[in-house]
Amino acid sequence: MKKTLLIAAAALAAGIISTQAQVYSQNVVGYVNQPIPAGGYQIVGGQMVNGSDANATNGDVNVLLGAGLISSPVPATGGNPGQDPSLSTNSVLYFWTGAGYQLYYYFTASDATSWESAPSPGGWYTSAGSYASGVDLSAGKSSFIFNHSSSPLTLTTVGTVLQGTNVVTISTGYNLLCLQEPISTNPIVGGYGLPLTMTSSNLQNVVSQTPSTASNDTFYYWTGAGYQLFYYFNSADATYWENGGGASPVYPAGFYDQAGSPMPSTSYPLVNQGFFLYHSGAPILWTNQFTVQ
């Protein structure tokens, strides 16, 4: 199974502390570059650990997301007397709340100061000029970025690689997620893929029926222009469904399209790329365990 881990310095690079015995740091610093086309959207994940707290782990978007984004001072003009940033070229963050999107606009410190008419920090602001506070893009979460300009951009996300055990709650309904490590792989790969406790059809679907969000948790892969949908089946349900009620051959747990084809590798989320997961059952826990060897 193909797995890709993108880490800075062209390799995994743990720092060495020089003492009488060598001690190796557990921190691995990395970065991810993501292209966002002009006038286009990308789902950006929180696979690099960074933030504004003392441990730099809280996923604060004002720290995590900034390098490569487009800013504008949004001067008052005849066409935009209210200095509405939605009419500017500022990059836009669509933060998923669980019920809809909260929009934030990116400003450098100088552009924010010009726009706010007072000294202001660089980062993300609402259209009313409120600085984004407590907007969390920590491990396993993601958000849409819209490139509002006529030129493509490359967003660089910098941080450390999450190691050890991390737990994310998958809520009932739509969740905007990403794999918790900077990898591109099958989203249910063992150890750090999505949990196998996701909702499956419980042997209700046969080959003549098609799955739906009511019967199977649904993976929404963003293509850049729309979504490809894949439905989760545990092994027993996949085997029953694919064989029209039969028990052989055995099919693995995984995501399948409505025609019964397994999710192709071309639809695996790219490094730091997020996806929607619709979960129809009660909230479940997604436990991730990862250590750089």
C-alpha positions in Angstrom: 0.0 0.0 0.0 1.4 3.3 -1.0 2.1 5.8 1.8 3.6 9.2 1.4 5.1 11.2 4.4 6.2 14.8 3.5 8.7 16.2 6.0 11.0 19.2 5.8 14.7 19.0 5.1 14.0 16.3 2.5 14.0 13.6 5.3 12.9 13.0 8.8 15.2 15.1 10.9 15.1 14.9 14.6 17.3 17.3 16.5 20.2 16.0 18.5 21.1 17.4 21.9 24.8 17.0 22.7 25.5 15.6 26.2 27.7 12.8 27.5 25.2 10.4 26.0 23.3 11.4 22.8 19.6 12.2 23.4 17.3 12.4 20.4 14.5 14.9 20.4 11.0 13.5 19.7 10.1 16.6 17.6 10.2 16.4 13.9 9.8 19.7 12.1 8.2 19.8 8.7 6.3 21.8 6.1 3.7 21.1 3.4 3.2 23.2 0.2 -0.3 23.1 -1.2 -1.2 24.8 -4.5 -4.6 26.6 -4.7 -5.7 27.7 -8.2 -6.8 31.2 -9.0 -10.4 31.6 -8.1 -10.4 28.0 -6.7 -10.9 26.1 -3.4 -8.8 23.6 -1.5 -9.5 21.8 1.7 -6.5 22.4 3.9 -5.8 20.0 6.8 -4.3 20.4 10.2 -1.6 17.8 9.8 1.3 20.0 11.0 1.1 20.8 14.7 1.5 24.5 15.5 -0.3 27.2 17.5 -0.2 30.3 19.7 -0.2 28.5 23.1 3.0 27.9 25.1 3.3 24.4 23.7 2.5 25.6 20.1 -0.1 22.8 19.7 -3.5 24.5 19.7 -4.0 24.7 16.0 -4.6 28.4 16.0 -5.2 29.4 12.4 -3.5 32.7 12.9 -0.2 30.9 13.4 -0.7 27.7 11.4 -2.0 29.3 8.2 -0.3 32.4 6.7 2.7 31.7 4.5 1.8 32.1 0.8 -1.7 33.6 1.3 -2.8 36.8 -0.4 -3.6 40.0 1.5 -4.9 43.4 0.6 -5.4 46.6 2.7 -9.0 46.9 1.2 -9.0 50.7 0.7 -12.3 52.5 0.6 -13.4 53.1 -3.0 -16.5 54.2 -4.8 -17.3 50.6 -5.5 -16.5 49.5 -2.0 -17.1 52.4 0.4 -17.6 50.0 3.3 -14.2 48.3 2.8 -15.9 44.9 2.5 -13.0 42.3 2.3 -15.3 39.9 0.3 -14.8 42.3 -2.6 -11.0 42.2 -2.4 -8.4 39.7 -3.3 -7.8 38.5 0.3 -7.6 34.8 0.8 -10.7 33.4 2.5 -11.0 30.7 5.2 -14.3 28.8 5.3 -14.3 27.3 8.8 -16.8 24.5 9.3 -18.8 24.9 12.5 -20.7 21.6 12.2 -23.7 23.4 10.9 -22.3 25.8 8.3 -19.3 28.0 7.5 -17.8 31.0 9.3 -15.8 33.1 6.9 -12.5 34.8 7.8 -10.3 37.0 5.6 -6.5 36.9 5.6 -4.5 40.2 6.3 -0.9 40.8 6.9 -0.2 43.1 9.9 0.4 46.1 7.7 -2.8 45.5 5.6 -4.8 44.8 8.8 -3.5 48.1 10.3 -4.5 50.0 7.2 -7.9 48.3 7.1 -8.7 48.7 10.8 -7.2 52.2 11.0 -5.3 51.0 14.2 -2.3 48.8 14.9 -3.5 45.3 14.2 -1.8 41.9 14.0 -1.6 39.8 10.9 -4.0 36.9 10.7 -7.6 36.1 10.0 -10.5 38.5 10.4 -14.3 38.5 10.0 -15.8 40.8 7.4 -16.7 43.1 10.4 -13.0 43.4 11.4 -13.0 41.0 14.4 -9.8 39.1 14.8 -10.2 35.3 14.7 -9.9 33.9 18.2 -10.0 30.2 19.2 -10.4 29.0 15.6 -8.9 25.5 15.9 -7.3 23.6 13.1 -5.5 21.1 15.2 -4.7 17.5 14.1 -7.5 15.7 12.3 -9.5 18.9 11.4 -9.6 20.8 8.1 -11.1 23.9 6.4 -11.6 25.3 3.0 -9.3 28.0 1.7 -10.6 30.1 -1.2 -8.1 31.9 -3.4 -9.9 35.1 -4.2 -7.2 36.4 -6.5 -6.6 36.0 -10.3 -3.3 34.3 -9.6 -2.5 30.9 -8.2 -0.9 30.7 -4.8 1.0 28.1 -2.8 0.1 27.8 0.9 2.9 26.6 3.1 1.9 25.0 6.4 4.8 24.7 8.9 4.9 22.8 12.2 5.9 19.5 13.9 4.7 16.0 13.1 2.1 14.7 15.6 3.4 11.6 17.4 2.1 9.4 20.1 -1.7 9.0 20.7 -4.3 11.5 19.7 -8.1 11.3 19.9 -10.6 13.2 17.7 -14.4 13.0 18.1 -16.3 12.3 14.9 -19.7 13.9 15.5 -23.1 12.9 14.1 -23.5 14.6 10.7 -20.9 16.3 8.5 -17.3 16.5 9.8 -14.5 18.3 7.9 -11.5 16.2 8.7 -8.1 15.2 7.5 -5.8 12.3 8.3 -3.9 13.2 11.5 -0.4 12.7 10.0 1.2 14.3 6.9 0.5 11.3 4.7 -1.3 10.3 1.5 -2.8 6.9 1.9 -6.0 4.8 2.1 -8.1 6.7 4.7 -8.7 3.5 6.7 -5.1 2.3 6.8 -4.3 0.6 10.1 -2.9 2.6 13.0 -3.8 6.2 11.9 -6.6 5.8 9.4 -10.3 6.4 10.2 -11.9 4.1 12.8 -13.4 0.8 11.7 -16.4 1.6 14.0 -17.8 3.9 11.4 -21.4 3.2 10.4 -21.8 0.3 8.0 -25.0 -1.1 6.4 -25.4 -4.0 8.9 -26.1 -6.4 6.1 -29.1 -4.4 4.9 -27.8 -3.7 1.4 -27.7 -6.4 -1.3 -26.2 -6.0 -4.7 -29.4 -4.6 -6.2 -29.5 -1.7 -3.8 -27.2 1.3 -3.6 -25.7 2.7 -0.3 -26.7 6.1 1.1 -25.7 8.4 3.9 -28.5 6.8 5.9 -26.9 3.3 5.8 -23.2 3.9 5.5 -20.8 6.6 6.6 -19.9 8.7 3.5 -16.5 10.0 2.4 -16.7 13.2 0.3 -13.5 13.6 -1.7 -13.0 17.2 -3.1 -11.9 17.1 -6.7 -11.4 20.9 -7.0 -14.8 21.3 -8.7 -17.1 19.0 -6.8 -17.2 15.8 -4.7 -16.8 12.1 -5.3 -18.7 10.0 -2.8 -17.6 6.7 -1.3 -19.5 4.7 1.3 -18.0 2.8 4.2 -18.5 -1.0 4.5 -17.1 -3.3 7.1 -15.8 -6.5 5.7 -18.9 -8.6 6.5 -21.2 -6.0 4.9 -19.0 -5.5 1.9 -18.9 -9.2 1.4 -22.7 -9.6 1.7 -23.3 -6.6 -0.6 -20.8 -7.4 -3.3 -21.9 -11.1 -3.5 -25.6 -10.4 -3.5 -26.1 -12.1 -0.2 -23.3 -14.6 -0.6 -20.4 -15.2 1.8 -17.5 -15.6 -0.8 -15.2 -14.2 -1.9 -14.5 -12.1 1.2 -14.2 -8.3 0.6 -12.1 -6.0 2.9 -13.5 -3.2 5.0 -13.2 0.1 3.2 -14.8 2.8 1.1 -16.7 1.8 -2.1 -18.6 3.8 -4.7 -22.3 3.1 -5.4 -21.4 0.6 -8.1 -19.3 -1.5 -5.6 -15.8 -0.4 -6.8 -13.3 0.2 -4.1 -12.0 3.8 -3.6 -9.1 4.2 -6.1 -5.7 5.5 -4.9 -6.3 8.6 -7.1 -9.1 9.5 -4.6 -7.0 9.1 -1.5 -6.6 12.5 0.2 -3.3 14.2 -0.6 -0.8 15.3 2.0 -2.6 17.9 4.3 -5.7 17.7 2.2 -9.0 17.4 4.0 -12.3 15.8 3.3 -15.9 15.7 4.5 -17.1 12.6 6.4 -20.8 12.2 7.0 -21.4 10.1 10.1 -25.0 8.8 10.6 -24.5 7.2 14.0 -23.8 8.5 17.6 -20.5 10.3 18.0 -17.4 8.0 17.9 -13.8 8.4 18.9 -11.0 8.3 16.3 -7.8 7.3 18.0 -4.5 7.9 16.2 -1.2 6.3 17.1 1.9 7.3 15.2 5.7 7.4 15.9 8.5 8.3 13.5 10.9 5.5 13.4 
